Amino acid sequence: MYLTLENITKVFPSRGNVGEVIAVHDVNLEIQKGELVTLLGPSGCGKTTTLRMIAGFEFPTSGRIVLDGQEINSLPPHKREMSMVFQSYALFPHLTVFENVAYGLNVQRLSKKTIAERVGRVLDLVHLKGYGDRAPGQLSGGQQQRVALARALVMEPKVLLMDEPLSNLDAKLREEMRTEIRRIQKTLNITSVYVTHDQIEAMTLSDRIVVMNEGVIEQTGTPVEIYRFPNSRFVANFIGRANFIDGVVLDQKNSRLTVRSLGESITLSNIKREFREGEPVTLIVRPEMIQIKKKGGLYQGTVRQSVYLGDMIEYAVEVDGVSILGTETDPHVIELFPEGENVTVDFAQDTIQVLPAGKKAD
């Protein structure tokens, strides 16, 4: 592996130096060369502390960080061959775009010709060709973030680190810059570690997502694996939306599991772990995996709320005393089921994840 974190732990003294706060606990992560990995989680989960340890702004209390076969724990940031893009653009307002991008190269005392070539190349890459003489204050937020990205890339780092770089942009610019960052990363095939609390950013950008919670890694996988096969309630709830429905195991034959839930028996396929008869379980059902229709479904329910959102219809349906969130995204559906309407509900059975009740899956 190109970048490896081995049993990384970071402990800070608590306020008043009484006791300790474990910010990151026993984190293990392997990142391949050219891969973009996103650390995703809520505030305080340890993702930024992990990134800062990779960068050298914090040092692990224990564990090892290895880059390209070399342990870098004791190296200062400027000797790690990494570049960081921060949440704030951190541009020098008195310097031009060209001078901002060239700043690190000037520190390295490279020739003017080399600097001009590298800065020109990277400005072209981030679609800012012709903007070199402008001041940062003359640029939009998205353009300023491109300058910050260019300043990091011009150093030709082994690893590009990004700490919530899009959080100061409006929704439309965030969407545009997500696409641009992924394009640039794939063009350069540069190993990248990206930190965000935004699940859409993580799903859009990542080769793999590392979901963190309370200083530990909850799950690592591709965006599809994380969304389709969450291994805990936390992951399922943090990535997208989910219904958590109680059930009891009736029978299991290989990967087919029969569960009694919401007053009915349902047989699920593609179940990868083993359960025992009578074991309480939790079914994780995404809203878009629920079919709501007038008749023909397995479950009987009553619409308690219906909301038309343009590109979808969102329903809250009460089934056996439990509120189920479902969405209808078929553009041909014209009629909304009104509140109080009796309907039937079906689940897309091969998409349901099953966990032991109240526990995280293995």
N, C-alpha and C positions, 0 to 999 in steps of 0.2 A: 504493500500500500504506500501511497505517496505521502499522506499526512495521517498520523496515528496519534490518538489520545489514549493513554493506557492508565486506567485506574486514577483519573484526575479528580482530586478533591481540593476544594478551596474553603478555608475557614477564616472568618473575620471575627475580631473581638466585638462583643456587643457594646451597646452604648454604655458608657461609664466603665468599660473594661471589666464588667462583671459577666462572666460566662462567655459563650461563643455562639456564633451564627454560622451554620454550615450552608454556604451559598451554592456549592456544587459538591455532589457526593458520588464518588466512585464511577465517574463517567468513562465509558470506553466507546471509541468511535474510530472507524477506519474510512478514509476518504481516498478515492482513486484519483489519479492524475486526469485533469480535464473535467472532473465532475463538479456540479454545483449542488451543494448540500445546504439546506435551510434548517436553522435552529428555530423552532416554532414553539410558542407557549405564552402564557399570560405574564403580566408584570411580576417580577420577583421570582421567576421560575429558574433562574440561573443561566439563561441563554446568553445575555450580554457579558456576564462574568466569564463564561466559557470562551467567548470570542476574544475578550481582552487577554485571557491567558494565552490563547494561540498567538495573539499579536505581540505579547510581551509587556503589555501595560500592567498586568498582574502576573504574579508568579504562583504556581500551584503549591499548596501546602504539602501535597504528596502526589505521586504519579509522574508520568513521563509524557513529553510531547516530542514526537519524532517527525522530522520533515526530510523527505528524500534520503532516508537512511541515517540522518544525523540527529542526535538529541539536541534540542534547542532550549531546554528549560532555563539555562543560565544566560542565554544570549539577550542583549538589549534589543529593543524593537528595530533599530536601524541596521542590525546585522542579521535579521531573520529573512530578508528578501521577500517581504510582504508589504502590501499597501492596503490602507484602510480608507473606506468611504464612510463618512460620518453622517449622523442624522441631520446636523446643521451643515451647511455647505462649507463653512470655514474658509471662504475665499478671502483673499486680501483685497479690500475695496480700492486701495490706491494703486493696484497693479492691473494691467490689462489682462485679457483672457490668455493671451500668449504667455505673458510673464507669470501668471498664476500656474499654468500648466508646466512651464519650464523651471519652476522654482527648485524642485528637487534635483534636476539635472545640473543647474547652476551650482548647487551645493557640492555636487560631485565633480565640479570643475571640468566638465566635458567641453569640447570645442564648440564654437558658435555654429559651425556647419552641422555637426552631429545633433546639437540641440534643435536647430531649425528643422532638420529632416524628421526627427522623432516627434516633435510637437506638431508639425504639419500633418504627419501620418495619423496621429491619434485624433487630432481635431476632425480630420476627414472621416475617421471611423465613427465618431460620435455625432456626425452630421452637423459640425460647427465650422466647416471650411468657410473662410472669409470673415469669421468673427474675432480673429486674433487681436485686432486693435481696439476692440470695445472694452468698456469697463463693466465689471460685474453688475453694477447698478442699472445698466442699460439692457439687461437680459431678463427674460421671464424666469419664474421659479424652475421650470423644467430645463431651461437652457443652463441655468446656474448649476443644476445637479449634473448636467452633462459635462460641464467644466470640471466639477469635482471628480467625476468618474474618469475624465481624461487625465487629470493630474495624477490619479492613482495608477492608471494603465501605462502612462508614459515611462514609468520607472521599470517596466517589464518585470513585474514581480513573479515569484514562483506561485504565490497564493494571493488572491484578491479577497479582502475581507470587507463586508458591508453591514453596517449597524443601522437598521431601520432607515435606509437612505431616502425613502419616499414618503415618510410620515408627514412632512411639512407641505406636501403638494395636495391640490384638490383632487377630487375623484377622477376626473377625466385625464389629468396629467399623470396621475398614478398609473392608470391603465396604459397610457402611452409609454411611460418609462419602464414599466414591467416588460413590455414587448422589446424595448430597446436594449435593456440590460441583458435579457436572454439572447438576443441576436448577437450582441457584442461578445458575450461570454462564449457562445458556440463558435463564432467566427475565429476567436483567438484560441479556443480550446484551453482556457485558463482555469485552473483549479480555484474554486470559489466557495467561500462560506458566508452565508447570508443570514442575518438575524431579523426576525419580524414577529409581531403578534397577529398579523393579518393572514388569515387562512387562505384568502384568494391569492395573495402574493405568493405564498408558499406553494400552492397548487399549480400556479401558472409558471413559476420560475424553475422549479426544482427537478433534478434527477432523483434525489431522495430527500425526504423530510424526516427530521429528528424532532419528535414531540417531547418537550420537557415539562416537568411539573415538580415543584418543590425541590429543585436541585438535582433531580435524577431524570434519566431518559425513560419515558413511558413506552415509546415504540419508535422504531426506525423502519422506513420502507419507502417505496415509490408512492407518488400521490394516489394511484389507484389502490395500492395495498392499504394505505392508511385510511382511505375513505371507505372502501368496500369491506375491509376486514379489520376494524379497530379491535385492539386487544383489551380495552378497558372502557368503562363508562366515561371516564375523563376524555379519552381520545375521541370517542364517538360524539361526545357533546361539544368538544372544542373544534373539531373539523366538521363543519356543516351542522345540520340539525338532525335530531333523532328522537324516536319514540322508544321508551324503555318499558317493556311490557312483561309482567310477571307470568311465569308458567311453571308447570311441573312435568318432568319427563315421564312418559308412559312406556316408551320402548325405543330401542336403538338397534338398527341392523346396518352394520358397516357405516357408511356416511349418511344414512337416512335416519332421521330422528323424529319421533312422534311426540308431540307436546300438547298438553291440555292448557289452553290459554283463552281468556275472555269467554269462558263457558263452552268452548268448542275444542275439538281435536284437530291439529294441523300437523302434516308431515313435511319436514324440511329436508332438503338435499344439500349435498356438498358440505356437510358438517365434518370438520377436521379433527375434533377432539372427542374423547369418550365421556359419556355420562352414565350414571346408574339410574335404574328405575326408581321413581319417587323423588329424585333430586330436584330441588327448586332451581330454576334458571331465569335468566333475563334475556328476552328477545330484543335485539336492536333492529329497529325498522325505520329506514329513512322515509321522510314524507313523500318523496317522489316514487317510492316503491309501493305505494298504497293506491288501490283502485277503488274509487267510490262511484257506485252506479245505483240505478233505481231498484234493480233486482238481479238475482243470480249470484250474489256474493256469498261467502261463507258466513260472515258475521252480520247480524242485524244491528243497525245503529240509527241515531237521530242527529241531524245537523244542528249544532249549537251556535256555529258562527260560519259565515261565508264571506270572503273578501275577494273582490275582483282587482287584480294588480296589473292588468294589461297583458303581460306575457304569461301570466298564470292565474289560476284561481286557488285560493288557500281555504281549506276547510278545517274546522274543529268538529269532530264527530264523536258523540258519546256512544261507547260500545260497552255493555255490561258494567256500567258505572265508571268507565275509564275514558278520559278525553284523549282522542287520537288525532294528531295533526297529519293532514294529507294535502297534497298539491296536485292540481290538474294542469298540465302544460300543453295539452292537445289544442292547437289553434282552431280546430274545427268545432270545438265545444262552444256552443253559444249560450245554452241555458245554464244558469246557476241554480243549484239546489238551495232553496231559501231556508232560513233558520226555522227549525221545527219540522222539516221534511224527514220522513222515514226513508232510509237508504240502506244499501248493503255495502259491505267492505270486504275487499280481498287484499292479501299480501302477495307480492312477487316472491314466491317461497324460496327460490334458489338464490335470493340476494340477502336473506336474513342471517345475521350473525347471532350466535348464541353464547352467552357467558354464564358461568356459575353465578347464582344470585349473590350480589354484593361483593363479588371478587373480581380480580383481574385475571384474564386468561393467561395461560402460559406463553 
